[in-house]
Amino acid sequence: MPYFLALGCAIMAIPTAALSSTPHKTVRLICKMIAATLFLVAGFLSAAQRTSPINSAVTIMLIGLGLGWLGDLLLGLDPFVPEKRKNTVLVSGGIPFFLGHVAYIVVLAAFAPLNLWLLPLLAVLPILILIMHRVFDLGKMLVPFLLYSLILGAMMMFTINVALLGGPLGRLMILPGVLFAISDSVLFLNKKIREKRGESMPVLHFVCLIPYFSAQSLFALSVAYM
């Protein structure tokens, strides 16, 4: 059942993205929260189907998934607020995601010693943010974006580190960190394009949301093997 819910979550990302450039903002929010609820329920069902007792790693992962759900709700309110308050929505939605990423990192970092050759991954996203800053001038958002990019880089680094262990958990951890990095980078990029051009690029909604919900689904399924 968790695998079907995870697949449903990834599929729901498609209508959510398709509705992003339409006036149907309420329907889009409903689709988005259905997708978010599916990965959250998949996580709890994965925990319920474990043969071993629920441990601290499982609990923290479920908290991370819950924070992701909350972040989806807050960011989903963006179309309903005036332009001058969109940065406030971005920050308020970003905080639960930030804390959720920290939760994932705390769990993954405990699984195995870090392969030091993965450390350069920490610099990839901050470099992209600095490049974006030269093009769009992020202003006072530069420091929060850089901090967030470091967390994304750390999560990418630790997911790949766990993936190298192999086994069911390792197979699930091959992609989610990379998918999160792609999703959030595109989210920031699309926001700046919208501010500069007055409209977003529809294709970027798909590049953002499909990797994001796929990543959350993989984390939800990983709860069974923590």
N, C-alpha and C positions, 0 to 999 in steps of 0.2 A: 503493500500500500504506500509506504513513504516514497518509493521510486515513482509511482504514478502521480503522486502529488507534486513531486519535484518536476516531473515532466510537464504537468499542467501549469506549474508556475512559469517555467520557461516559455511555454506556448502563450500564456496570457500576456507576456511582454510584448508580443507582436501587435495585438489590438491597442494596447496601451501606447506604444510608440506611434502607431498609425493615427491615433486620435490627438496626438500632441500638437499637430499643426491645424487643428480644426476648432471650431467654436464649441464643440461638445465637451467642455471642461469637466462637467459633473460626471458624465459617462466615463471619461478618461480616469478620473479619480477612483471611481468604483472599480474599473478594470485593474488599476494599479493596486488597490488594496486587496482585491481578490488574489492577485499574484503574491502579494506580501503575506497574506494569511495562509496561502498554500505552503510557502516555504516554512513558515513558523509552525504550522501543524505537522508538516513532514518531520521537523526536528523533534517535536514532542513524541510523535509516533516512533521515530527511530530510537528515542530514549526508552520508550515503553517496551520495545521489542528486544532490548538487550538481554542477554543471558546472564550477565554479571550485574551487580548492584550499580546504581547510579553514583558516580563519584564526582569530585569537585570539577574535573575537566568537563564533564557533561553539563553540570550546572552552569558553569561559566559560558560554555558554548550556547546554551539555551538563552542565557541573558543577552549574549551578543546578538542572537537572532531576534530577540524581542526588541532590542535597541534599533536594529535594522528596520523592523516593522514600524516603530515610532518615527524613525527618520523618513521613511517613505510617506507616512501620513503628513508630516510637517512640510516636506518638500512638495508634496502633492497639492498643497494649498497655494502654491506660487501663482497659478493663473487667476486666483480669486482676490489677490491683493494689488493695490496700486503700485505703479512702477517704482516709486520712491521707497517702498518698503520691501522690495524684492531681495535686497541684500540681507535684510533682517531675517527673512524667511530662509535664505540660503544658510545663514549662520546657525539659526535655531534648528534647522534640519541637519546641518553638518555635525553638530555636537553629539547627538545620539550615534551617528555613523562613526564618528571619531572614537567614542567610547566602545562601540561594538567592535571596531577594528582592534582596539587595545585588548579587549577580552579575547578575541581570536588569537592574537599574538601571544598573550600570556599562556594560553593552553598549548599552542604549537611549539613555543620555545622550550617547553619542559619535556618534549618527547625525545630529543636527541641533541648532542653537542652540535653547534653550528659549524658547518663547513665554511671555513674562512674565505674560500675563493668566491663565495656568494656575496660577500660584503659590498662589492661595487654596485650591486643592485640598489643599494640605498641612495646612490647618487643619481640614478637615471631620472626619476620623476622630478626632483628639485631642479635638475638642469632643464627639463622641459618647461617647468614653471617659469624659470628665469628667461627662457626664450619667449614664452608667451607674454611675459612682462614687457619685454622690449617691443613687442608688436601692439599690445593692447593697454599697457600702463595699468597694472593692477592696483596701483596706489596703496591705500591702507590695507587692502586685502592681501598684499604680497606676503607678509609674515604668516598670517593664518594659512594661506595656501601652501607655503613652504613647509610649515609644520605638518600639515595634513599629508603632504606628499611624502614626507619622511616616514609617517606611519604606514602609508600605502606601500612604500618600498620595503619596510620591515616585514609587513605581512606577506608580500610577494617572496621575500627572501626566506621566511620561515615555512611557508607552504611548500616551496620547492625543496627545502631542507628535509621536510617530512616525507615528501614524495620520493626522495632518494632511498628511503627505508624500504620501499616496496610494500607488498601486501595490499589488502583492500583499502586501508586508510591511505597508503601512499598513492594508490591509483586515483583516489578521489581528490588528493591534494595537488595533482599535477597542474591544474588550470585555475582554481579559484583566485589565487593571489594575482595572477596575470590579468584575469578577467576584470577584477576589481580595479586594477590600475588603469586598464583601458577605459572602463566605464566612467570612473570619476574624472579622468583627464578629459574625456570627451564632454562630460557634463560642464566642466568649467569652460572649456573652449566654446561650446555652443552658447553658453550664457554671455560670453564676451562678444561673440559674433552678433547675437541678438541686440545687445546694447549698442553696438557700432552700426549695424545695418538696419535696425528697427524690426528685424525678423530673424528667426532661427533657420537653420538648415534642416529640413525634414529628415534627411537620411541619417543625421547625427543622433536623432532620437532612437533609431533602431540600434546604432552602434553603441549607444549608452545603455539602453534598457535590457537588451537581450543578454549581453555579457553580465550585467549586474544581477539579474534574476537567476541566471545560470549559476553564477558564483555562490549566491546565497543558497540555492538548492543543493549544491555540492557540499557546502558546510553543514546544511541540515542533515544530509545523508551520512556525513562523517561521524555524527553523534553516536551512531550504532557501534563504532569501532574505537571510541576514545577510552 
